[in-house]
Amino acid sequence: MKIDPGFFFKNSLGKDPLLPADLGYFFPAEFHRHDATWLSWPHKQASWPGKINKIYPAYATFVAYLSRSEQVNILVADDRMQQFAQDHLAKAGAIEQRVRFHHFPTNDAWCRDHGPAFLIHPKPGWSKAIVDWGYNAWGDKYPPYDLDNQVPERVALHLGLPCFRPGIVMEGGSVDFNGAGTLLTTEACLLHPNRNPHLNRKQIETYLKAYYGVQQILWLKDGILGDDTDGHVDDLTRFVSKNKVLTVLESNRKDENYQVLQENLKLLESFRLLDGSSLEIVELPMPAPVVCQGVRLPASYANFYIANSYVIVPTFRDAHDEPALDIISSCFPDREVVGVDSWDLIWGLGSFHCLSQQEPAASTIPDVS
């Protein structure tokens, strides 16, 4: 069965039977094979005040790795921005034939949060679908964001895919998936009144299950210091297989992140998956505090991006860089783990995972290895 391409479902939860989960759609794990990665080219000076020109070498290196792994779709405002991007990508050695530009203007670069959330169906013959969550720049912190909020709809129309509109705010960096029915998130973000003040925890869980096609929500508590998203999980804990997570821990007991991350660890240890099994937990160090102009930045090795051939990890010119890469490598024997300097990128309060959104390959067998 196929849903008409380009059809938009303006859902009223509980009233409209055409919900993704009811139809069998689900959001796969990031380690599921991709057809492409979607990006929004960075251009907002205020996101990297005084530093935006310094971020392009690292960003272009990120794209170059992606282009060796899968197709890369980059949103740009116009021909001028496209040429600027192409010049940087050529210097970084990106494979030109693997990079496609789309003239969809954006307000900012954080495609994880404003980009399309792709769903797949386990049965052959079903098209992919997109969830068009509302986007309000992390609680109306950084207006304007009207162009960013239009991105999922524009991508759905461009690709001719059905699009579901839940009518609530949700960000891709606030959730992580094991591809087998479990979603991981944080109370600090999803229960914050600057997102959906009219919804309680149970109601938010109902939306997550209906639109992501999951059956279980696991809640961590708070995020790391400096995270202006109010505690996105992609700086904390990431699924690397169906039952294994990497989670960051702070070794310095005097650091403000120490207790928060210990509390999250205890929760992870208490969780049980749908089959009753406990999580296999791999501990990942935190880098030493990264401070710029007196501001503590949310530097975390957990903000890696899982591509088809690579796992691309932010590094911070820190003694923990190599140990972190080794630990992450142990979790991905089928991919090459590479570190890319994120010293300047993190001044924007995010790194490679925050900047990217995967488009999964359609598959009749979910990859939950």
C-alpha positions in Angstrom: 0.0 0.0 0.0 1.1 3.5 -0.7 -0.1 6.8 0.7 -0.5 9.5 -1.9 2.8 11.4 -2.3 2.8 14.9 -1.0 -0.3 14.4 1.1 -0.3 16.2 4.4 -2.1 14.9 7.4 -3.0 17.6 9.9 -3.7 15.3 12.7 -5.8 15.7 15.8 -4.4 13.0 18.1 -7.0 10.5 19.1 -9.4 11.5 16.4 -7.6 10.9 13.1 -7.0 7.2 12.4 -4.2 8.0 10.0 -1.4 8.1 12.5 2.0 6.8 11.6 2.1 4.1 14.2 -1.4 2.9 13.3 -0.2 2.5 9.7 2.9 0.7 10.7 5.5 3.4 10.2 8.5 3.8 12.6 11.6 5.9 13.0 14.6 3.6 12.7 17.9 3.8 14.6 20.6 6.0 13.3 22.8 3.0 12.7 20.1 1.7 10.2 21.5 2.1 6.7 21.0 5.6 5.2 20.0 6.8 1.7 21.3 10.2 2.5 22.2 12.8 5.1 20.5 16.2 5.2 22.3 19.4 6.2 21.6 23.1 6.3 24.7 25.1 5.3 25.9 27.3 8.2 25.5 31.1 7.6 24.1 32.7 10.7 26.8 35.0 12.1 25.1 35.2 15.5 25.3 31.4 16.0 29.1 31.7 15.9 29.8 35.3 16.9 33.2 36.3 15.7 34.0 32.8 14.6 31.8 31.7 11.7 34.6 31.8 9.1 36.7 29.5 11.3 34.1 26.7 11.4 34.0 26.0 7.6 37.1 23.8 7.4 35.8 21.4 10.0 32.3 21.5 8.7 33.6 20.8 5.1 35.7 17.9 6.4 32.5 16.5 8.0 30.7 16.7 4.7 33.7 15.2 2.9 33.5 12.1 5.1 29.7 11.9 4.5 30.2 12.1 0.7 32.4 9.0 0.9 29.7 7.2 2.7 26.3 8.3 1.2 24.5 11.0 -0.6 24.6 14.4 1.1 21.7 16.9 0.6 22.6 20.5 1.6 20.1 23.3 2.0 21.3 26.7 0.8 19.6 30.0 0.3 20.7 30.7 -3.3 23.4 30.3 -6.0 25.9 32.5 -4.1 25.7 30.4 -0.9 25.9 27.2 -3.0 29.1 28.4 -4.7 30.6 29.4 -1.4 29.8 25.9 0.0 31.2 24.2 -3.1 34.5 26.1 -2.8 34.9 24.9 0.8 33.9 21.3 0.0 36.3 21.1 -2.9 39.2 22.1 -0.6 38.1 19.4 1.9 38.0 16.7 -0.8 34.3 16.1 -0.8 33.0 13.9 -3.7 31.2 16.4 -5.8 28.8 13.8 -7.4 27.6 12.7 -4.0 26.6 16.3 -2.9 23.2 17.8 -3.9 22.2 21.4 -3.2 18.6 22.5 -2.6 17.6 26.1 -2.6 15.5 26.0 0.6 16.6 29.0 2.7 17.0 28.5 6.4 17.5 30.7 9.5 20.2 28.5 11.0 22.3 25.4 10.5 20.8 22.9 13.1 19.2 20.4 10.8 18.9 17.8 13.5 16.2 19.9 15.1 14.5 21.6 12.2 15.1 19.0 9.5 12.7 16.3 8.3 12.1 13.3 10.5 11.9 10.3 8.1 9.8 7.3 8.8 10.0 3.9 7.1 7.6 1.0 6.8 8.5 -2.7 7.3 6.3 -3.8 4.4 7.6 -3.6 0.8 5.8 -1.1 -1.5 5.3 1.5 1.1 6.9 4.9 0.6 8.8 6.7 3.3 7.0 9.4 5.2 8.0 12.6 7.0 6.9 13.9 10.4 6.7 17.7 10.4 7.1 18.5 14.0 6.8 22.1 15.1 10.0 24.0 15.7 10.4 27.1 17.9 14.2 27.4 18.3 14.4 25.7 21.6 11.7 27.6 23.4 11.7 30.8 21.3 15.4 31.5 22.3 16.6 32.5 18.8 14.0 34.1 16.6 13.3 34.3 13.7 12.9 30.6 12.9 10.1 30.6 10.4 12.3 29.4 7.5 13.6 26.5 9.6 10.1 25.5 10.6 9.2 25.1 6.9 12.0 22.7 6.1 10.2 19.3 6.6 7.2 20.4 4.5 9.5 21.6 1.7 11.5 18.4 1.7 8.3 16.3 1.8 7.0 18.1 -1.3 10.3 17.9 -3.1 10.6 14.2 -2.5 6.8 13.5 -3.0 6.4 11.9 0.4 3.4 11.9 2.7 3.9 14.2 5.6 2.3 14.0 9.1 1.9 17.1 11.2 1.4 16.4 14.9 1.0 20.1 15.8 3.4 20.1 18.7 7.1 21.1 19.1 9.7 18.4 19.0 13.4 18.4 18.1 15.5 15.6 16.7 18.3 16.1 19.2 16.0 15.5 22.1 15.3 11.8 21.2 17.4 8.8 20.4 16.2 5.3 19.2 17.2 1.7 19.3 15.2 0.8 16.2 13.3 -1.9 18.2 10.6 0.1 19.8 12.5 2.1 22.4 13.0 5.9 22.5 15.4 7.7 24.9 14.9 11.3 26.0 15.2 13.7 28.9 12.7 15.3 31.3 14.6 18.6 31.3 13.9 19.1 27.6 10.6 17.5 26.7 8.8 18.6 29.9 10.1 22.1 29.8 7.2 24.6 29.6 8.8 26.5 26.7 8.0 23.7 24.3 4.5 22.3 24.9 3.2 23.8 28.1 -0.3 22.4 27.4 0.9 18.8 27.5 1.9 16.6 30.5 4.4 13.7 30.5 1.8 11.1 29.6 0.4 13.1 26.8 3.9 13.7 25.3 4.5 10.0 25.5 1.3 9.4 23.5 2.6 11.7 20.7 6.0 10.1 20.7 4.5 6.6 20.4 2.0 7.7 17.7 4.4 9.6 15.5 7.7 7.8 16.0 6.2 4.3 16.0 7.8 3.3 19.3 6.3 1.4 22.2 8.5 2.5 25.1 9.9 5.8 26.4 12.9 5.9 28.7 13.4 9.2 30.5 16.7 10.6 31.7 16.8 13.7 33.9 19.0 16.7 33.0 21.5 17.7 30.3 25.1 19.0 30.5 26.2 22.5 31.4 26.1 25.0 28.6 23.5 23.2 26.6 21.0 25.9 25.5 18.5 23.2 24.3 17.5 22.5 27.9 19.1 19.0 27.9 19.2 17.3 24.5 19.9 13.6 24.8 22.4 13.6 21.9 24.9 15.2 24.2 24.4 12.5 26.9 23.5 9.0 25.8 23.3 7.3 22.4 22.1 3.9 21.3 24.8 2.1 19.3 22.8 -1.2 19.0 19.4 -2.5 20.1 20.5 -3.0 23.7 23.8 -1.0 24.0 24.3 2.7 24.8 27.3 4.9 25.1 26.9 7.4 27.9 29.1 10.3 28.9 30.5 10.6 32.5 32.5 13.2 34.2 35.4 12.0 36.3 36.0 15.3 38.2 33.7 15.2 41.2 33.9 19.0 41.5 32.7 19.6 38.0 29.1 20.7 37.7 28.3 17.9 35.3 29.4 15.2 37.7 26.3 14.6 39.7 23.9 15.1 36.8 25.6 12.4 34.7 25.8 10.1 37.7 22.1 10.4 38.2 21.5 9.6 34.5 23.8 6.6 34.8 21.8 5.2 37.7 18.6 5.6 35.6 20.2 3.8 32.7 21.2 0.9 35.0 17.6 0.6 36.2 16.0 0.6 32.7 14.6 -2.6 31.2 13.9 -2.9 27.5 10.7 -4.3 26.0 12.0 -7.8 26.2 12.9 -7.4 29.8 16.6 -7.2 29.3 18.8 -4.5 30.8 20.9 -2.1 28.8 24.6 -2.7 28.1 26.2 0.5 29.2 29.6 1.7 27.8 31.0 4.7 29.6 32.5 7.6 27.6 34.6 10.3 29.2 33.8 14.0 29.0 36.5 16.4 27.7 38.0 19.0 30.0 35.7 22.0 30.2 35.8 24.0 27.0 35.3 27.7 27.8 35.2 30.6 25.3 34.9 34.2 26.3 33.9 33.1 29.8 31.1 30.8 28.5 31.1 27.0 29.3 30.3 25.2 26.1 28.5 21.9 25.8 31.4 19.9 24.5 30.6 16.2 24.4 31.9 13.2 22.6 28.3 11.8 22.5 27.5 14.3 19.8 28.8 11.9 17.1 27.1 11.1 13.9 26.6 7.6 12.6 26.9 7.4 8.8 27.0 4.3 6.6 30.8 3.9 6.6 31.9 6.3 9.3 31.2 7.4 12.8 32.2 11.1 12.9 33.1 12.3 16.4 33.8 15.8 17.6 37.2 16.3 19.2 38.3 19.2 21.4 42.1 19.2 21.5 41.9 17.4 24.7 43.7 14.5 26.4 40.5 12.5 26.4 40.1 12.7 22.6 42.0 9.5 21.7 40.5 7.4 24.6 37.0 8.5 23.5 37.7 7.6 19.9 38.9 4.2 21.0 35.8 3.5 23.1 33.5 4.6 20.3 35.5 2.4 17.9 34.9 -0.6 20.1 31.1 -0.2 19.6 31.3 0.1 15.8 33.4 -2.7 14.4 31.7 -2.3 11.0 32.5 1.4 10.6 35.6 3.6 10.7 35.5 6.0 13.6 37.1 9.4 12.8 37.6 12.5 15.0 37.1 15.9 13.5 38.2 19.0 15.4 35.2 20.7 16.9 36.9 23.5 18.8 35.4 26.3 16.8 32.2 24.5 15.9 31.2 24.1 19.6 31.2 27.9 20.0 27.8 27.5 18.3 26.7 25.2 21.2 26.4 22.1 19.0 28.5 19.8 16.9 28.1 17.1 14.1 25.0 15.3 15.4 23.2 18.6 16.0 24.0 19.7 12.4 22.8 16.6 10.6 19.6 14.5 10.0 19.7 11.1 8.4 17.4 9.8 5.7 17.1 6.1 6.3 17.0 3.5 3.5 13.6 1.8 3.1 13.9 -1.7 4.4 11.6 -4.7 5.1 14.0 -5.8 7.9 14.8 -3.1 10.5 18.5 -3.1 11.3 18.6 -3.4 15.1 21.9 -5.2 15.5 
